[in-house]
Amino acid sequence: MTKKLIPLAVPDIGENEIELIKQVFDTNFLTEGKFTADFETEVANYLGVKNAIACTSCTTALHTVFECLDIKGKEVIVSDYTYPASAEAIILAGGIPVLADVDLESMNITADILEESYSEGMTVFEPISWAGVPLESNVYKKAKELGLIVVEDAACSIGAQINSEFVGNIADFSCFSFHPRKVITTGEGGMITTNNEEIASKCRSYKHFGAVGSAFEMIGTNYKLSNVLGAIGIEQMKKIEDIIKTRNEKAKIYQEMLNGIDGIKPAYSKKEFRQTFQSYTCYVEKEGMRDKIRKKLSDENIQSQIGTYSLHLEPAYRNMKKVGNLENSEKLFYNALTLPLHKNLTYDDQQRICNIIKETINE
Ligand SMILES: Cc1ncc(COP(=O)(O)O)c(C=O)c1O
């Protein structure tokens, strides 16, 4: 008999989203409009930030910010351990990614790595708060000392906090993702948040064909988020605190179960942080064991994932500028393991998963 499927992720969507989509249909105004604007307001109010600008994805949100900061021909430090989108957005805007290593535990860039990677002439820096783990506060501080504008790829981090301060209101610019594997979803979607009024206006224009009022003042593009997706976003924002609470509760259960298994380091956590656990990513210490565990989980109808990519190992990124040997990024690429985490995941499911991990390691 086939064993019960445990999916990696399940979006928290339902009747409320459908009801609001119906209201959008009733207006006959499906493109970006009032519902998108209301979603932006919800996000801005939640984070306490002045501007929230909806885009079609986190990738297009990042691209919009980089275009409006004019990074053409400039080097931009970015974590090597990330999804390609982070570097693609730099390249789309004519910038040059400089791939930097991350900390093996937090999986994020550190102030020391930033300092080592910095060189004269850089103006913009793109850290990633990966998996919903905030950056260390001293990363923002170091960037400021170096005179760098911080554009945070916060794809995984809506709702994350450092000492109760929201990610999205700390960096100069933060970009979020609403892809279905993220904390909240609109199917596909993204958001820029910033307190910089001047660049915010530019971003609003850029994503809307370069329009300012009825005039096209710059060359832009179309990254507008439709009212249909905006409506989903409004309903998702009503649930965000419950979603994060549930994710943290289930993450805590994993921490306890995995703590008892030799050879596994549970996901990173820190007292000062409220994490989103967008991905529950642990670390398998023995080389080659991560893939063995993934195979066993898959045989038992349990979905899992790697962590994310080590960009310099991917064909399109092999010749890009790198800082150091990117050793931690490589280790994470080969050994990090993301486990299922969603509202339907039961205690028994978590026990089943952790038992399989333990058995595989002890074989
Ligand atoms: C760190 C990071 N940045 C950006 C993205 C891309 O987000 P989107 O799919 O909204 O463009 C992802 C997607 O997984 C991601 O993990």
The ligand as an ORCA input file, in Angstrom:
! r2SCAN-3c Opt
* xyz 0 1
  C      16.435     33.809     -1.995
  C      15.481     33.888     -3.145
  N      15.413     35.014     -3.864
  C      14.557     35.144     -4.896
  C      13.723     34.119     -5.267
  C      12.803     34.294     -6.420
  O      11.525     34.677     -5.987
  P      10.361     34.802     -7.058
  O      10.003     33.406     -7.454
  O       9.257     35.503     -6.340
  O      10.903     35.592     -8.187
  C      13.750     32.929     -4.535
  C      12.871     31.823     -4.917
  O      12.895     30.729     -4.445
  C      14.648     32.809     -3.448
  O      14.719     31.685     -2.721
*
